[in-house]
């Protein structure tokens, strides 16, 4: 694989007045905020429409608001808490990954994946992750904090704005204007470890009066927090459930995903059966195949036996490898053999298309690369620019934040 270039503009913390994030408010709370500003409550509905139906991120563009109100909101409030600081496009332009900085300096990732009929977003639920999966780039840094409801929703609105406006860079393999068709909570973090904020975000994203995406077009992925799976079964929202299994027995799964110590395989599968019984919805089991670790025919047979009688589908995932990690992806031949064993046992099985491997598209990988570059900058005393931003590049001569296309592998 050729050398990869990434441009970074990390904004340093500054002493500023904290502005109110409108994405943290529901419509009623936004109405209260308008009244605090001596404005009629109907202004809240106008702003709501601008944010969730037209994806506007700038108060000045909200042209049916009085000019004085727009100016005041620009001083004391913000639409989005996210600042894009690094972005990469895959060579064939079907994957766009963005690293965002949050107001407190934490960073998160989100990915737009373009298919023939779908525009799928993979979004984050936490800054970091506490689950400790040994093959995951995010887990290597631990958990910094949960994302707020607004920070989760903001990731979707950012890409919705991009898809709706053909003038926005970068150029990707999609005809715009278009819209978000699917959302998967498979980015940084464990969604069920941030349960309340995630579900508030999901209700906002599925509310016909807000973003309005059908719940069946959203999938939540969990490493297997059993009490939260039981709780999710009672939510009444038809969001899809995906369970990251990665091994069919406790000995191996505990090595790969330490949370298995608390919720062993049989206990997890029992929770999945309860979930299906309550919701009548099929569950997806995700299985990241790692060469010489969890890809043997014997493990495929054991997994097929464990999943018998469960209304499920298995999605085999070619691992996006972390640099210098001992965990590497299974070959295409071995992946197909594993899949065929499951299919022969009557388990519906697909192999996920590998997307963006050359742009650090795996969970937490671009964030890790940016952090490594930031460490390089500190070691080499890269100066701070006049605009208060610390400029850093993976390769000499790169321009400030903008479109980057990864080279062919």
N, C-alpha and C positions, 0 to 999 in steps of 0.2 A: 504494500500500500504506500502511495506517495505521501509526501509531507503535508500535514494539515495545517492550514492557517486559520486562526480565529482572532477577532479583534475584541477588545474589552475596554469598557469605560466604567470603572468602579467609582461611584459617587461617595465621597467621604461624608460621614455624619456632620451635620452642622447644627448650630443652636438656632432653631426656628420655632415659631409658635405652631403647635400641633393643630392641624386642620381636621375638621370633621369629615369622616368618610361617609358619603351618601350610600355606598353599597352595604354599609352595616345597618342601615335602616330599612324597615318594612314600610309599606305605603302609609300606614297610620303614623308611624314615628316621623316619617318625612313631612307629613302634614303638621305635626306638632312643631317640628323645626321651622317650618314656614311661619307658623304663628309666633314663634320666638323672635322672628325677624320682622314682625308686624306685617306679614303678608297673608292674603287669604289662603285657605287650605287648598283651593283648587290648583294653586301653583304646584303643589306636590304631584298631582296627577300629570301636569304638563312635563315636569322634570322626569317623572317615572317613564313616560312615553319616550322621551328623548334618550334615556339611558337604555331601556330594555327592548324597545321596538326599533329605534334608529341607531343604536349603538354609539351615540355621541359621547366623546370623552372630554369635551371642551365646553365650558359654560358659555363662552362667547357665541358658539354655534346654536345655542338654544334661543332662536330668534323671536319666539313668542313670549319670552320673559322680558320684563322691563330692563332697560340698559343698566339702571342703578342696581337692580337685584343681581344681574349677571356679574357686575363688578364686585359686589359684596360677597357673592358666593366664591368668586375666584380668590378672595382674600382669606376666607375662613373655612372653606370646604374643599373637598376634592372628589372627583368621580371615581378615579381608579387609584389604588395604592401601589400599583405595579410600575416599575421602571425597567424597560428592556435594556439589558447591558451586554448581551452576547447573543448572536443568532447565526445559525448555520442552515444551509440548504443542501440536501443530498444531491449527488451528481446528476441523477435523473430527474431532479426537481419534484419528486413526489412526497418528500418529507421535509418539514420545516420545524426546527427546534429552537426554542427561545429560552434564555435564562433571564429571569426577572430578579430585580433587587426590591426588597420590601423596605418600608420606612425605617425599620430598626437596623438595616444593613444585612439581614438574612437574605439568602437567595433560594429560589425554587425554579423548577423547570416545567415546561409544558411543550407538547409536540402536536403538530398538525400533520395528519397522514391522509394523503389523497388517493382514493381508489376510483374505479370507473363510475360508480354510482354513489359513493359515500365520501363525506368529508368528516373524518373522525378526529376528535380531540382527546389526547391523553393528558390529564391534569393531575396536579399534586394536591395532597390534603394536609401535609405537614412539611415543615422545614427540617429535613432530616428524617430519621426513623429510629425507633427504639427496639425494633424486632430482632435485629442482629443477624439476619440471613447472611451467611458467610460469602456468598457469591455475588452479593448486591453492592454496587458502588455507594448508594445512599447510606446503607447500614454502616459502612466503614467510618462515617463521620458522627454517628449517633444522632440523637434527637435534640434539636435546638428548641423548637416549640410547635404547638399546633397552629395551623392557619385559621384566621377568622373566617366567618361566613363570607364577608365581602372579598377577602383575598382569594377564596375559592371561585366565587362567581366571576371575579375580575379576569381570571384566566380565560374563561369562555367568552366574555365580552370582547376581550382583546382580539381574539381570532375571528369572532363574528364580524367585528369592524373590518378586519383585514379582508375577509371573504366578500364583504358587501361593497368594498370600495376598490375598483380596479386601479386607482392611482397610487395606492399604497405599495411600497416595496416590501419584500423582494419579489422577483418574478418566479412563479412556481407553475407546475403543470396542472393548472386549473383555470377554467374559463370563469371570470368574474364579471358581474356580481353573482354570487351564489350564497349558500348558507350552511351552517353547521347541521350535519345530519345525525351524528352520533357522538356521545361522550363516554369515555372510560376513565374511571378513577383508578388508574394503574401507574401513576407517576410516583413522585416521592412521597413516602409516608404510608402508614397503615390507616385507611379511612375509618375503620371501626374503632381505632384508638383515639379518634377525634370525633366521636359519634355525634354529639349535639350540633356542632358547627357544620359538619358534613350534611346532616339531614336538613338543617335549615337551608343550606345552599341548594340541596336537591329539590326542595319544595319551591324555592324561588325559580330555579331553572325549569321546572315543569309547570309552574303556574301559568295558565293561559293569559293572565293579566300582566305577567312579567315576561320572562324569556320564552316560555311556552313550548319547550321541546317535550315530545311525548316520553313518558317514563320508560316505555319499552325500548327506547333508543339510548338508554343509559345503563352502563354496567359498572358495578362496584366490585372491586377485587380485594379480598382479605386473605391474610396468611392463616386465618382460622381462630379468631377470638370467639369461642363457643357461646358465652353469654350474650354477646352482641349479635351473633347470628340469630339466636332465639328472639332477641328484641327486634331485629330487622323484620322478622316474619310477621310481626304485629303492626308494622307501619302502614300497611294498606296502600303502598305506592308500588307500582309494578316495575320497579328497577331490577335489572338482572343481577344475579349473584354469581361471582366467580371465586373459586377457592384455590389458592396457590398450594398445591399438594407437594410436588417435587420428589416424593418418595412414598412407597406404599407401606412401609413398616417403621416402627418407632426408633429402632437403632439408627437407621440412616437418616430419617427425617429430623431427629434431634440434632444430629451433626450439622445438617444443612440449615435448619430453621429452629433455633433454640426454644421458640415458644411452644414447640411440641412437648417440652417437659411439663408444661402446665395443661395442655390440651392434646393428649395423645391421639393417634390416628383414629382408633375406634370411637373415641369420644367425639372427635370432629365429624366423622361420618354419621354418627347418630344424630348430631345437631343438623346436618344437612338433610337427613331423612325427615326430621321434624319440620324443617323449613319447607320441604316439598309438600308434606302432608297438609300444612296450613295454607300454602300459597298456590299449590298446583302448578308451580313453575319449575322448569328444568334448570338445573345448576350446571355451570361449567367448571371443570377441574383443569387448572393450568399446571403444566409440568415442564419446567425448564430442563432440557436435556443437556447433560454435561459429560463429556467424553471420559469413559472409564470410572464414572462416579455413580450415575443412576440410570444408565442406558442399556443395561444388559437384558437379554431375552427373559431371564429368570425374573427380573423385577417387573417386566411388562406382564408376564403371566400372573405374578402375585397381585399386581394392580388390577388386572382384569377380574380376578377372583374377588377382590375387595369391593369392587364397584358393581358387582352383579345385583340386579334388582333395584338400583338407584336410577331415577329419572335424570340422566346426566349426559354430558358431552365432554370429551377430553380434547383440550387444545394443547398440542405439543409445541413448545417454544424453543427454537434454536437460540441458544444463549448469546446475548450481546456481551462479549468478553470484556472484562476490566483489564487494562494494561498491567502486566506483571502478576496477574492472578494465576493460581494453579488451576482454576476452573476454566475450561475451554469448551467450545461448542462441539457437540456430537457431529460426526460426518453425516452428509445427506443420506448415504446408504444405510447407516445404522439407525438414523431417524425414521426412515421409511420402514425398516424392519420392525422397530418398536411399535410404530403405528399399526402395522398389519397384524401383529399379534393381538392388539386390542380389538381391532375390527373383526378378526376371526372369532373372537369371544363374544361378539355382539355388542361391543361398546362403541358408540359413534365417536369417531376420532378424526380430527383435522390437524394439519401442520400449519402453524402461523407463518404468514409471509414475513420474511426478514426485512425490516425497514431501517434505513439510515445507519447501518453499522459503521459507515465511514464518517458519520457526523456525531459520534458519541450519543446515539439516540437511546441507548439503554438507560434505565432509571438511575439518575444521579451522576451520569458519566460526564456530561458537559460541565456541570457544576464542579466536579472534581478537577477537570482540566483547567477551568478558570481559576480555581483555588491554587492549583500548582503554579500557574502563571503569576498569580498575585504574590506567591512566596518568592518566585524568581525575581519579581520586581523589587520586593523589599530587600533581598540579598544584594541586588545590583543598584539599589538606591535610585530607581527610576523617578525622575522629578514629577511634581504635580503641575498640571497645566494651569494656565491663567483662569480657566473657568472653574477651578476647584475640583477637577476630576483627575484621578490618577490614571494615566494612560499606560497600557501594557499590551504587548503583542507576543504571540507565539513565534512570529518570524519577523525579522527586521523589515522595516519599510511599510508595514501595514497601515491602512488609514484608520481613523476613528470608527466607532460602531457603524456598521452598515452590512450590506449583503456579503456573505461569504459562501462560496461554493466549494464543497469538498472535492478533492481529486478522485479520480477513479481508483478503486482498489487494485 
